């Protein structure tokens, strides 16, 4: 019987230390994937002895990854448990590992900012600043020491929590727990993607269409000559009531699209990019293409 390969505490500590450099190398195509892969190298070398298996694992972890740098730790822990089981012969495919990563990184990213950037760091910064403003050298030292103690302790203990939770998940592979988690993570990932598309993808056309003449009573008939206070009050009331200031309604292409389905063009652009990615078009090519199309559309007055 082959002895089970297992990551030691020392191995996990190496990964914990390397995870502090998660944001050491960013790129527009896959965000934090290089820092993520760098953190997992000690585990990959320990779990896989063959060069081709190591290369496959490294390629698997060079896929897109992006979350708050501190809450990446529990995701690393779960991933280590899954990789450990995979190295020991359990049938876990690459899509399952990637699906769990994607499903966790979105929700956890929303926790990191309010906890660390908006709560812990401002509190410690205020404490250090109050001491520093009184001329006490301990102000910046205290901030530096406390911040890094909290940060490093959080990274280690949440990584261990994720590792233990991942080990429990992989104990019942036949019961379909991992499959259910993968499916749920995929659904959650698609939901998060839809929210991000609605919030961040914006296509706005500046093209004007022919104006529409409004019917009598749909716009304000301004009196000739000087306007009395009573007339001005009525005009303001008509404006508040939704009457147009001009007898013609200005139409735009964007207004017509929004009246049908708001955000339609952003959704179509997202689908186009997804289709191009399925056709193996490089993300860098897509980004450059979007820049060129956007600049040309602006110059000709389309956007």
N, C-alpha and C positions, 0 to 999 in steps of 0.2 A: 504493500500500500504506500503510495507516494505521500510524503509528509506535506501537510497543508502550509502554503506560503502565507505568512502573516506579517503585517507591518508592525514593527516594534514601536515603543514609545519614542525612542530616539529618532526613528524614521519620521514619525508624525511631527516631532519637534522641528526637524529640518524643513518640513513642508510649511509648518507654522511660521518659521522665520522668513522663508522665501515669500510667503503670502503677503508680507508687509510691502513687497515691491510690486504688488499687483498692477499699480498704475505707472510702473517704470517705463512702459513703452506702449503708447496709444497709436491706433490707426483708425481711419474713417471707415474702413471696410468691416473690421471685426472687433473694434473697440479694445477691450482688455484681454483679448485672447492670448497675446504673447506673454503677459504677466501671469496669466492663469496656467499656461503650459509650463512656464519656468518654475512655478511653485510645485507642480506635480512631478517634475523630473526625478527626484529621489524615489518616489513611489513607483514610477514606471521602471526604473533601473532595478529596483528590488523585486518587483512582481514578475517581470518578464526578462528571461535570460537570453532569448533569441533576438538578434538585431531587428529582424523583420517584425516581430511582435512589438518591440519597443517603438519602432518607426510607426506602426499602425496606431499604437496608443497615443503617441505624440500628435499624429495627424488628427486623431479623434478629438483631441483637446485643443486644437488650433481653430476650431469652429467659433462662431460668434459668441462672445460673452460680455456682459455689461451689467454691473450692479453697483451698489454702494460698496466701497473697498473694504469696509469692516464687516458688513453682513455677508460677505462672500465666504467667510469662514465656515458656517454650518453647511453651505453648499459643497465646499471642499471636503468636509467630513463625510457627507453622504456619498460623494463621488469616490472617495477613497475606499469606502466599504463595498461599493459596487464593483470597482476595479479589482479589489482583492478577491471577491467571489468569482469574477470573470477569469482571473488568472488561475483559479483553482478548478476550472472546468465547468462552472455553472453557466447555463445558456442565457447570457445577457447580451443583447445586440447593441450596436452603437447608438441606434435611434432611441433606445430606452434610456441610456445614460444621458444623452443630449436632451431628451425630453424632460427628464427630472431637473437638469440644470436650468433649462429655459423656464420651466414652470415655477421654480423657486426664486429665480433672480428678480423677477418683476415685483412680486409682492414684498419681498424683503427690502428691495431698493427704497420703497416708500417708507420703511421704518427707519432706515439709517439716517436720513437727513434730519427729521425732527428730533431724534434722540441725541445724535452726536453733534451735528452742526448748529442746531437751534436750541439745545438744552445744556448738554454737558460742557461743551467748549465755551459758550458764553459765561456760564457760571464760574468755571475755573479762570477764564480770562478776567472777569470782574474782580475775583478774589486776588489774582496776581497784580492787576492794575492798581487796586486800592493800596496794596503794600508798596508797590513801586512808586506811586505818587507821593507817598510819605517818605521816600528816600531809602526804603528797605530793599536791599539787594536780593532778598529771598522771594520777592514778587515774581520775577521771571523764572527763577529757579523752581519755585513751587509749581508754577503753571506747567513748565516743561516736564517735571518729574511726575506729577499727578496725572497729566494728560496721557503720557506714554505708559504709565502703569495701568490705567484704566483700559487704554486701547489694546495693549498687548495681552492683558488678562482676558479681555472679551474675546479677542481672536482665538486664544488657545482653548478656553473652556467651551465656546460655541462650536469650534472645530471638533473637539472631542464629543460634544453632544450630538453633532451631526454624524460622526463616525459610528457611535453606538446605536443611534437611531437607524442608520443605514444597515448595520449588521442585523438588526432585528427584522428589517424589511426583507433582506435576502434569505432569511431562514425558512421562509414559507413561499418559495418560488412556485411550487405546484398549486398553491392556493390562489395564485393570480394577484397577489398584493402588488407586486411591482407593475404588472400590467395595468391594474386599476389606477395606480399612482401616475404611471406614464400617460394614460388616457386623460386623467383629470388635469395633469400638468399641461398637456397639449391644448385642452379646452381653455384652461386659464390663460395660457400663452396667447391663443388666438383672440381671447377677449381683451387682453392687455394691448395687443397689437391694434385692435379696432379702436380702442380709446386713444392710443397714441396717434393713429392716422387722423382721427377727428380733430385732435388738438394741435398737431404739428404740421400736417400736410395741407398747405393752402395754395390753391390755384385761383387767381383773380384776374378776370379779363377786363381791360379798360375800353374795349370797343363799344362805341355808341351806336344804337339802332335808331331808325326813324321815330320821331316823336308822335305821340297819340293825342289827338284833339279831345279834350274833355267835354262832357255834356254840360249844359247850363245847370248851375247849382252845385257842380262838383268843384268849382273854384271860386275864388273871392273876386267880386266886382268892386274894384277900388273906386271910391267917389272922386269926382273931378274937383280940383281946387283944394283949398285947405281942409284938413281933416280935423273934426272936432273931437273932444275928449270922448264923447259918447260913441262916435263912429270908430275911434281907435279901440275902444273897449270891445266893441262888437267884432272888429277884425281879429283881435287877439283871441276872442272866444271861438271864432270860426277856424282859426289856425289850430287851436287846441282840439277842436272837434274833428280835425282831419281834412279840412278843405285845402285844396292846392292854392299856392300863391300865384300860379300862372295858368292860363287856359290850356296849356299843353303839358302832357306828362312826358318827361325825359325817360327814354328806355335805354337800358344797357344790356349787353349780352350776359353779363354776370347776374344782373337782376332777374333776367328771364330764367336762367339756370337755377338760381336760388329759389325762385317761386315754384319750381318743379320739385327738385330734391336738393336741399342745402348740403354742401360738401360733396356733391356728386363728382366733380372733376378731380378732387383730391383722392377719392376712392378709386376712380378709373386710373389715375396716375400710379397709385400703389399696385393695382392689378397688373398694369403694364410692366412695372419694374419686376414684379414676381414672375411674370411670364418670361421676361428677358433672362432672369436668373435661372429659370428652368431650362432655357435654351443655352445655358453655359456661357452667357455673356458676362464678362468680368464686371464686378461692382464698380471698379475704378472707371471703366469705360462708361457705365451708366451715369455715374456722378458727373464726369466731364461732359457727357451728352446733355444732361439736364442744365448744366451751366450754359452751354452754347445755345440751347433752345431758349432758355430764359432771357439771355442777353439779346438775341435776335428778336424775340417777341416784344421786348421792351423798346428796342430801337424802332421797330415798325409800328409801334403803338397798339399792339394786340393785347399786351398785359401791362 
